């Protein structure tokens, strides 16, 4: 971790990126399973879809 940035700045950036990803996934028909509320979200995002199996989704998102 870059200590010059500060842990809070790094956390805020990670949560911001996670939020953008969640928003984009939902707009594209994916179901976000991870909590997104303040104090609940993290840098890990779980989602699912009826658009295919995990491998085909992985290939589409690459």
C-alpha positions as CSV (number, residue, x, y, z in Angstrom):
1,X,0.0,0.0,0.0
2,X,1.2,3.5,-0.8
3,X,1.4,5.1,2.6
4,X,1.8,8.6,1.1
5,X,-1.7,8.4,-0.2
6,X,-3.2,7.3,3.1
7,X,-5.3,4.3,3.9
8,X,-8.5,6.3,3.7
9,X,-7.8,7.6,0.2
10,X,-7.0,4.1,-1.0
11,X,-10.2,2.7,0.6
12,X,-12.3,5.5,-1.0
13,X,-10.8,4.8,-4.4
14,X,-11.4,1.1,-4.2
15,X,-15.0,1.6,-3.0
16,X,-15.6,4.1,-5.8
17,X,-14.3,1.6,-8.5
18,X,-16.5,-1.1,-6.9
19,X,-19.5,1.2,-7.1
20,X,-18.9,2.0,-10.8
21,X,-18.5,-1.7,-11.6
22,X,-21.7,-2.6,-9.7
23,X,-23.6,0.1,-11.6
24,X,-22.4,-1.0,-14.9
25,X,-23.2,-4.7,-14.2
26,X,-26.7,-3.8,-13.2
27,X,-27.3,-1.7,-16.3
28,X,-26.2,-4.7,-18.4
29,X,-28.6,-7.1,-16.7
30,X,-26.4,-8.7,-14.1
31,X,-27.6,-9.2,-10.5
32,X,-25.2,-7.8,-7.9
33,X,-25.2,-10.0,-4.8
34,X,-22.7,-8.1,-2.7
35,X,-24.1,-5.5,-0.2
36,X,-23.8,-2.0,-1.6
37,X,-24.9,0.1,1.4
38,X,-22.7,2.5,3.3
39,X,-20.6,0.6,5.8
40,X,-21.4,-2.7,4.1
41,X,-19.7,-2.6,0.7
42,X,-16.1,-3.7,0.1
43,X,-13.7,-4.1,-2.8
44,X,-15.1,-7.5,-3.5
45,X,-18.1,-7.7,-5.8
46,X,-20.2,-10.8,-6.4
47,X,-22.8,-11.1,-9.1
48,X,-24.7,-13.6,-11.2
49,X,-26.6,-13.8,-14.4
50,X,-28.9,-15.9,-16.4
51,X,-26.9,-14.9,-19.5
52,X,-24.6,-17.9,-19.4
53,X,-22.2,-19.9,-17.3
54,X,-19.3,-18.5,-15.4
55,X,-16.8,-19.2,-18.2
56,X,-18.9,-17.5,-20.9
57,X,-19.5,-14.5,-18.7
58,X,-15.7,-14.3,-18.0
59,X,-15.0,-14.3,-21.7
60,X,-17.5,-11.5,-22.3
61,X,-16.1,-9.3,-19.6
62,X,-12.5,-9.7,-20.6
